[in-house]
Amino acid sequence: MFETLAKQAVADRRHIHENPELSGSEWETTKFIRERLESLNIEILDFEPPGVIGYIRGTKGGKTVALRADIDALPILEEGDKPYISKVKGVSHACGHDGHTAILLAAAEWFKKPGNEVEPNILFIFQSAEEITPSGADRLIKMGVLDGVDTIFGIHLWQSMEKGRMGLKAGAAMASVDDFEVRIQGSGGHGATPHETVDPIYIATHLIQAYQGIISRKLNPVHSGVLTVGKIEGGSTYNVIPDTAKLIGTIRALSVESVQTIQQQMVKITEGLCQTFGAKGHIDFIVGTPPLVNDPKEASFAETVIRKTFGEDRFQTVDAYMGAEDFSYYLQKKPGAFIFVGMNSEKSAFPHHHPKFDIDEDVFADAIELFTAIVTEYR
């Protein structure tokens, strides 16, 4: 049964892969999903596209389990010679969302087959715009997608996990992401007379060093955090000290409290250190995705389902990961869990967001069965 569904999922995934669409513009992908769900006589709920919300009423019509797949691609030029390579230049499914979508479509088909009826209601969330801010998950929540939902589960095909393994971490499992931009206003001049200037580039180097002291000396050592300056802007030629400089970067943390600590300390350091050198400093934060925190009870339930369905040796406890996922928005509102499905192999040798990233489709059958087992076992 699941092998047959997996063959259809592979075909669906390759179609979606060849025709990727960027976050917020997944119109043809939405049409494809909608037509597939309608062909299965699955009710389509009235939510503003892009994205599709399907619904199946359970035999008891009591609790409602939501299952989510993300549908957007990335602005990455795909490399390689696969026969289903992206037809859209500069856009590709380099993270696995095409696989998530195809797997959830296959699970939806399983639930509509005679004899596969289940007690809970099922909400199928095919979500737009996971890869950007503002988040597609946050948008759907504000439209009421979780109204009446009791629990929610999602999966991520995971390149760095051994193929055949599945796992998750209870509690804080993935980090928040917030970006920042620091502007240093100094006073420029000739490179030969630095004493007549307030050098913003020199000040920027001090800020970069000082920011790391927040992680090592202000953040509780048992609370993980990352502060990375990924871009420096300043100057136009080698022998002129500019008036201004910019530092642009990202903050990652596993708790809201840690994010607040990092941001508060960055403001103090930016303003204070710049003032010390006679400059003015200002920092803007670009609020992104909150930490992803799996509900302990639902995480334990998911672990039990994996061990029961696939065998004790197939489950793997996952370390917290400092990447971000907007599934976190759902978990702020409803209990649930986000599960990793390992697929590391020769075919899936390149990491997520790499131009040569690919999915090992051999894991599709198990991923489809995982979704169906979660709903079947839920009480």
C-alpha positions in Angstrom: 0.0 0.0 0.0 2.6 2.6 1.1 5.0 1.6 -1.7 2.3 2.3 -4.3 1.5 5.6 -2.7 5.2 6.4 -2.6 5.4 5.9 -6.4 2.7 8.5 -6.9 4.4 10.8 -4.3 7.7 10.6 -6.3 5.9 11.6 -9.5 4.2 14.5 -7.6 7.4 15.6 -6.0 9.3 15.6 -9.3 6.5 17.7 -11.0 6.7 20.2 -8.1 10.4 20.2 -8.2 10.5 21.0 -11.9 8.1 23.9 -11.4 9.2 25.6 -8.2 7.7 28.9 -7.0 9.1 31.4 -4.5 7.5 32.1 -1.1 4.2 33.9 -1.4 3.9 33.2 -5.1 3.0 29.5 -5.2 0.0 29.9 -7.4 0.5 26.9 -9.7 1.6 24.7 -6.8 -1.6 25.7 -5.0 -3.6 24.8 -8.1 -1.9 21.4 -8.4 -2.5 20.6 -4.7 -6.1 21.7 -4.8 -6.9 19.7 -7.9 -5.4 16.6 -6.4 -7.4 17.0 -3.1 -10.6 17.6 -5.0 -10.0 14.5 -7.1 -10.0 12.6 -3.8 -13.2 14.3 -2.7 -11.5 16.0 0.2 -13.2 19.1 1.4 -11.2 22.4 0.7 -11.7 25.0 3.4 -12.0 28.6 2.6 -8.6 30.2 3.2 -7.0 32.8 1.1 -4.3 31.4 -1.2 -1.5 30.7 -1.9 -1.7 27.4 0.0 -4.5 24.9 0.5 -6.3 23.7 3.6 -8.0 20.3 3.2 -10.3 18.6 5.7 -11.6 15.1 6.4 -14.2 14.5 9.1 -13.3 11.5 11.3 -15.7 8.7 12.2 -16.2 10.2 15.7 -15.8 13.8 14.7 -14.2 14.7 18.0 -10.6 15.7 18.2 -8.9 17.3 15.2 -5.3 16.4 14.2 -3.5 18.9 11.8 -0.7 17.7 9.5 1.4 20.4 7.8 3.6 20.6 4.7 5.4 23.6 3.4 5.2 24.3 -0.4 7.6 27.1 -1.3 11.0 27.0 -3.0 14.2 29.1 -2.6 15.9 31.7 -4.8 18.8 29.3 -5.6 20.1 28.3 -9.0 20.0 24.5 -9.1 23.1 22.6 -10.2 23.4 19.0 -11.4 22.1 16.8 -14.2 19.0 15.2 -12.6 16.3 14.6 -15.2 13.8 16.6 -13.1 15.9 19.7 -12.6 14.2 23.0 -12.0 12.8 24.6 -15.2 12.7 28.0 -13.5 16.1 29.7 -13.6 17.4 30.9 -10.2 14.6 29.1 -8.3 14.7 25.6 -6.9 13.4 23.3 -4.2 16.7 23.1 -2.3 15.2 22.3 1.1 12.8 19.4 0.7 9.5 21.2 0.6 8.5 19.5 -2.6 9.0 16.2 -0.8 6.9 17.3 2.2 4.1 18.3 -0.1 4.1 15.1 -2.1 4.2 13.0 1.1 1.2 14.8 2.7 -0.8 14.4 -0.6 -0.1 10.7 -0.5 -1.1 10.5 3.2 -4.4 12.3 2.3 -5.0 9.7 -0.4 -4.5 6.9 2.1 -7.1 8.3 4.4 -9.7 8.3 1.6 -9.2 4.7 0.7 -12.0 2.3 1.9 -11.2 0.8 5.3 -8.7 3.5 6.3 -11.2 5.6 8.1 -10.0 7.1 11.4 -11.6 8.5 14.5 -10.2 12.1 14.6 -10.8 14.8 12.1 -7.8 15.6 9.9 -6.7 19.0 8.7 -4.2 19.1 5.9 -2.2 22.3 5.9 -0.3 23.0 2.7 1.4 26.2 3.7 3.0 29.0 1.7 6.0 31.0 2.6 8.0 29.0 5.1 11.3 30.4 4.0 10.6 34.1 4.5 9.4 36.8 6.9 6.5 37.5 7.3 5.8 33.8 7.9 3.2 31.8 6.0 2.4 29.9 9.2 1.8 33.1 11.2 -0.5 34.3 8.3 -2.6 31.2 8.4 -2.9 31.3 12.2 -4.2 34.8 12.0 -6.8 33.6 9.5 -7.9 31.0 12.1 -6.4 27.8 10.6 -5.9 26.4 14.1 -9.4 27.1 15.3 -10.8 23.7 16.6 -7.4 21.9 16.2 -6.3 19.8 19.1 -2.8 18.9 18.0 -0.5 19.5 15.0 2.4 17.5 13.5 4.9 18.2 10.8 7.9 16.4 9.3 11.2 17.5 7.7 13.2 15.3 5.4 16.6 15.7 7.0 19.9 15.3 5.1 22.1 15.2 8.1 20.3 12.2 9.8 21.0 8.7 8.8 18.7 7.2 6.2 16.1 5.1 7.8 16.1 6.9 11.1 13.3 9.1 12.5 13.4 11.3 15.5 12.8 14.5 17.4 13.6 16.3 20.6 11.1 17.2 23.3 11.1 20.8 24.3 13.2 23.4 22.5 14.3 21.7 19.3 15.0 24.5 16.8 16.1 28.1 17.3 14.5 31.4 16.7 15.9 33.7 14.0 16.0 37.5 14.3 18.2 39.6 12.1 19.8 43.0 12.9 21.4 46.0 11.2 23.8 48.3 13.1 24.5 51.7 11.8 27.6 53.5 13.1 27.7 57.3 12.4 31.2 58.6 12.6 33.2 61.4 10.9 35.2 60.6 7.9 38.5 61.9 6.5 41.8 61.1 4.9 43.3 57.7 5.8 46.6 59.5 6.5 45.0 61.6 9.3 42.9 59.2 11.4 43.2 61.5 14.4 41.0 64.0 12.7 38.2 61.5 12.2 35.8 59.2 14.1 36.5 56.0 12.3 33.3 53.9 12.0 35.1 50.9 10.6 37.5 50.8 13.5 34.5 51.1 15.9 32.8 48.2 14.0 35.6 45.9 14.8 35.2 46.6 18.5 31.5 46.0 18.3 32.0 42.6 16.6 34.3 41.5 19.4 32.1 42.9 22.1 28.9 41.2 20.8 30.5 37.8 21.3 30.9 38.7 25.0 27.1 38.6 25.2 27.1 34.9 24.3 30.0 34.0 26.6 29.3 36.3 29.6 25.7 37.5 29.6 23.8 34.5 28.4 23.2 31.6 30.8 25.7 28.9 29.8 23.0 26.3 29.6 21.0 28.3 27.2 22.2 28.2 23.6 22.6 31.3 21.5 24.3 32.4 18.3 25.2 35.9 17.2 26.7 36.2 13.8 27.8 39.3 11.9 27.6 38.1 8.3 28.0 41.4 6.4 30.1 44.6 6.9 29.5 47.7 4.8 31.7 50.7 4.9 34.0 52.8 2.8 34.5 53.3 -0.9 38.3 53.2 -1.4 41.5 52.2 0.4 42.7 55.6 1.7 39.5 57.3 2.9 37.9 56.8 6.3 34.1 56.9 5.7 31.4 58.6 7.7 29.4 55.5 8.3 29.6 51.8 8.5 27.0 49.0 8.9 27.0 45.6 10.5 24.3 43.1 9.4 23.8 39.7 11.0 21.6 37.2 12.7 20.6 36.1 16.2 19.6 32.5 17.0 18.4 31.2 20.4 16.3 28.4 21.9 14.2 30.5 24.2 12.4 33.9 24.0 14.2 34.9 27.2 17.6 34.4 25.5 16.6 36.4 22.5 15.5 39.3 24.8 18.8 39.1 26.7 20.9 39.2 23.5 18.9 42.1 22.1 19.0 44.2 25.2 22.7 43.7 25.6 23.4 44.5 21.9 21.6 47.9 22.3 23.6 48.8 25.4 26.9 47.8 23.8 26.1 49.6 20.5 25.1 52.8 22.1 27.7 52.8 24.8 30.7 51.7 22.8 29.9 54.1 19.9 29.6 57.0 22.4 33.0 56.1 23.9 34.6 56.6 20.6 32.7 59.8 19.8 30.3 58.2 17.3 26.6 57.5 17.3 25.3 54.0 17.1 21.8 52.7 16.3 20.5 49.1 15.9 17.4 47.8 14.2 16.1 44.3 14.8 14.2 42.5 12.1 11.9 40.1 14.0 11.7 36.6 12.5 10.7 33.2 13.7 10.3 32.2 17.3 12.0 29.0 18.8 10.4 25.7 17.9 9.3 24.0 21.1 7.9 20.5 20.9 5.2 19.7 23.4 6.7 17.0 25.8 3.5 14.9 25.8 3.0 15.0 22.0 6.8 14.4 21.4 6.5 11.3 23.6 3.5 10.2 21.6 5.3 10.7 18.3 8.3 8.7 19.7 6.0 5.9 20.7 4.3 5.8 17.3 7.7 5.6 15.6 9.0 2.8 17.8 5.7 0.8 17.5 5.4 1.3 13.7 8.9 1.0 12.5 10.8 -0.7 15.3 12.8 0.3 18.4 16.0 0.9 16.5 14.5 3.3 14.1 14.0 6.1 16.6 16.7 8.7 17.3 16.7 11.5 19.8 17.8 14.6 18.0 20.0 17.4 19.3 18.7 20.9 19.3 19.4 22.6 16.0 20.2 26.3 15.6 18.4 26.6 12.3 14.8 28.0 12.3 11.4 26.7 11.1 8.1 28.6 11.1 6.3 25.5 12.3 7.2 27.1 15.6 4.2 29.4 15.2 1.8 26.5 15.3 3.4 25.1 18.4 3.0 28.4 20.2 -0.7 28.0 19.8 -1.3 24.2 20.0 0.5 21.2 21.4 2.3 19.2 18.8 5.6 18.0 17.5 8.0 18.4 14.5 9.7 15.2 13.4 12.8 14.6 11.4 13.0 11.9 8.8 16.5 10.9 8.0 17.6 10.5 4.4 21.4 10.9 4.4 22.7 8.8 1.4 24.7 9.1 -1.8 21.7 10.7 -3.5 21.2 13.1 -0.7 24.8 14.0 -0.1 24.6 17.8 -0.2 23.1 19.9 2.7 19.9 21.8 2.7 20.0 25.1 0.7 22.9 23.8 -1.4 22.6 24.2 -5.2 23.1 20.4 -5.6 20.7 19.4 -2.8 18.5 16.5 -3.6 16.0 14.2 -1.8 16.4 10.4 -1.4 13.0 9.4 -2.4 13.4 5.9 -0.9 12.2 7.3 2.4 8.8 8.4 1.1 6.9 5.3 1.9 8.0 5.4 5.6 7.2 9.2 5.8 3.7 8.6 4.4 3.2 5.7 6.9 4.4 7.9 9.7 1.8 10.6 9.0 -1.0 8.0 8.8 0.2 6.2 12.0 0.2 9.4 13.9 -3.5 10.1 13.1 -4.5 6.4 13.5 -3.0 6.2 16.9 -4.2 9.5 18.2 -6.8 9.5 20.9 
